[in-house]
Amino acid sequence: MPTTPIAPVPFVALIPARMASSRLPGKPLADIGGLPMVIRVAHRAQASGAARVVIATDEPAVSLAAGRHGIECVMTRADHVSGTDRLAEAAALLGLADDQTVVNVQGDEPLIDPLVVAAVARELDRHPDCAMATAAHPIATQADYRNPNVVKVVTDARGRALYFSRAAIPFERDVQAGAADPAGLSDALLSAPVLRHVGLYAYRVGFLRRYPDLPHSPLESIESLEQLRALWHGHSIVVLRLSHAPASGVDTPEDLAHVRSLIAAGPV
């Protein structure tokens, strides 16, 4: 996990924000300590050193909130099937050059570490052969390893993603079912290590423009993981390894209550 300022790399932070969350409707505007959640995300993105921070939304109420708090906002179509497609339209509306870097900062991450945002942008800058950069951290428990809601990523020796999956990967062929430690991972898995994917992405704008026109891959549909579309079509994704898990996002009312309590307790 980055703990010191990252060497500055010019990038634009784009924050996709949709109101139609199935588990927490209207969450971009959920109040957290007197500020809408998406505004707290924008403030974190500003603290990362981004040259520009823009909210991308199809909801007029989110645009109005952004205006009230002095955050740039762009209105996008309502029919996008993924956040990446929405960012591609936003990049076009903003007239961003193909060689610029965009970081996708999710609108439900009010506690995201600004240093991690900057680090992912820097990781893409360090790997000009890659179309995208993302982040991951080690998994230490069997519960997370086997949880389909925890997305795993396997990389090659250079840190490029080989595959993302909801399944337990890599799978230990020679370990009998039920023989593994019910709490921790085996020495072999710990040495890999098994990585949990963090949903933070940096893109080169030229690739981001092409992404919506790439045919959907069968892997993307099976796993419900849109980053597999990039791998399917031969685009490299470099993975920044964090030392530990970043702060969790807000998906449920319970998550929202937890973040509100943290904010109320003092600076985080």
N, C-alpha and C positions, 0 to 999 in steps of 0.2 A: 504494500500500500504506500503510495507516495506520501511523504511527510514534510517535504521541503518544496519550495516553488519550482515548477517545471520551466525549463528554458522556453521563452515565449515563441509560439508558432501562430501566425495569423489564422484564425478560423472563425466561422460563424456558428453560433449555437442556435439551432432551430428546435422549438418546443411544440410538438403536435399535441393538440388538446381537443378532445371530443367529450360531449356531454352524455352520450348514450352508453354509459357503462352499465353492464348487466347487473353487477354486484353492488355498485355504488353510483346510481344515476346522479348526474350533475356534479361529479367530484372535482372538476377543475376549479369550480367556484366555491367549494366547501371552505368554510371559514376555519383558519388555523391561527389563533392568537391575533385576530383582527385583520388578517390578510387572506385573500383567496389563495388556495393552494397553488394554482398555476403562477401566481405572482411571486410566491416564495421560491418556486422553482426558478423563475427568471432571475431573481436576485442571486441565487446560487450560481447560475450560469454567468452572470455578470462578474461575480467574484473569481471565476476561473480565468479571467483575462481575455475572454472572447472579444474579438473586435466588434462584433455585432450580435445582439440577442433578439430573436424574433419569435413570437408565438404564431403558430399556424393552426387555424381553426375554421370550422364551418358554422360556428355558433356566434350570432351577433352579441349575445350577452358576454361572452368571453372577450370579444373585441372591445366592447365598452369598458370592461374591467381593466384591460390592458391600457387603454387610453387614459383612464383615471389615474393609473399608477405610473404613467410615463414609459410604458414598455411598447416597443414596436410590435405591430401585429399585421398579419396578412390573412385575408379571407380566401379559403380554398373550397373546392367542391365538396359536396356532402356524400358523394358516392364512391369514395376511395375504399378499396378492399383492405389496405394495410397502411400503417403509419409511414412506411417508406415511400409508397405512392404519393401520399399527401406531401411529404417533404420534397419529392421531385417537382410537384407543381409549385410549391412555395419557392424553390430555388429558381424556377423559371420566371415566376412573377417578380422576384427580387432582382432578376438580371445578373445572377452570380456567374462568374467566369468558370470555365471548365476546370481550371487548375486550382480553384479554391477548395478549401476543406470545410466541410460541414459536420458538426457533431449533433447527433440526434439525442436530445436530453428529454426523457419522458416527462410528460406533464403531471405525473403522479409520484414524483420523486422529490418531495420538499426538503429532504435531509441529504440529498446527494452531495458528495464531497467535491468542491470545486477543483481540488488538485487532481482528482481522478478524471474529471472532464478534460482538463488540460493535458493529462498524461496520455489519454487515448488519442487526442489530436496529434500529440507529439509522436506517438508510436506509428501512426500512419505516415507522418512526414519522414520518419526514419526508414520506411520501407516503400520506396517509389514503385516497386513491382506489384504492390497490393492495391486492390480496389477499395478495401474496407479495413477498419481496425475495430476490435471490440475488446472486452475484458473478461477475466474469469479468476476464480480463486479456488484453492484446494477444498475438497470435501473430506471430512474426517469420520463421518458416521454412516453406518449401514442404512439408517432411516432415510437420509438424504440421497444416498447412492441409489436406492431402489424406488424412490419417490418419483412418479412420472411427472409431477408438477415442478420438479427440479431438473432444469435442462443441463445436460452434460455436454462437454466438448472435449474431443481428443485432438492433440496437435502433433505435428511432426517435429523433428529435431530443431528446426529453425523457428518454431513458434507459430507456424501457419496452421489454421484449422484443417483437420482431415474430415471431421464429421461432427455434427451436433445431433443430440438425440434425447428423447425423454426416457429411453431405456437405460439400464445399468451398463454403461460402457466405460472402459473396456471390460469384457466379460471374462472371468477366470474359468477356463475350460476344465481345469483339473481339480477345482474345488467342488466338493459334493454339495448338493443343495442342503442347506441347514447346517453345514459344517462351519460356516464363517462365524466370526465373533458377532453376536447380535447387536453390539454397540459400535465397535470400531471396524476399520478396514484392515485387510491383511497387509503384511509388509510389502508384498509385491504391488498391491494397488497404491499404497502410500508412496512408493518410490516412483510411480508413473509420472506425476500424481494424477488422481482423478480430479477433474476440474468442473466446478459449477459455473455455468455461463452467467454473465451479468449483462442485462439488456441495454447496453450503452454502445453506440456505434459512431464511428467517424467514417465519412465517405469523401471521395473526390467527386466534385460536382459533375464532371463529365460522365462518370459511371452512374451517378444518381439519376441523371437525365435518361440514360439508357435502360435503367432497371425496370420501369413499368412496361417496356416493350419486350422484355425477355419472357419467353413462354414459361408458364408455371411448370415446375418440375413435379413428378410423381412423389418424390421424397418430401417435398414441401407440403403436399396435400396430406400425406400419410402422417407425418409428425406434427403438422400444424406449426411449422417453424419457417418463417419467410426467408431467413438467411440461407437456407439450403438451396434456394433458387440461384444465388450467386455461385455457390460451389458447383452446382449441377452444370452450369454454363462455363466453368473453368476459371472463374475469377477468384483470386486469392484473398483470404481474410487473415490478417495477423492478429494474434491474441496476446494482449498485455496481461501478464500474471500478477495479480494482487496478492499480498500476503494474507489477507483475511477478508471476510465478507464486508461489503459496504452496508450502509444503513438501508433497511428495507423500504420498499415503496408502499403506496396506499392502494389496496384493492378492495377492502371490505370496511364496513362500519367499525369493526374492532381495530383494524389498522389505523383508521382515522383517529379513533379515541386515543390510541397509544401515542401517535405523533403529537396530538394536542397536549397530552400530559407532558411529553418531553419538552415541547416548546414552552409550556407554562412554567416548567421547573427551572428554566434559565437557558442561556446561550448553548446551542448545539452546533 
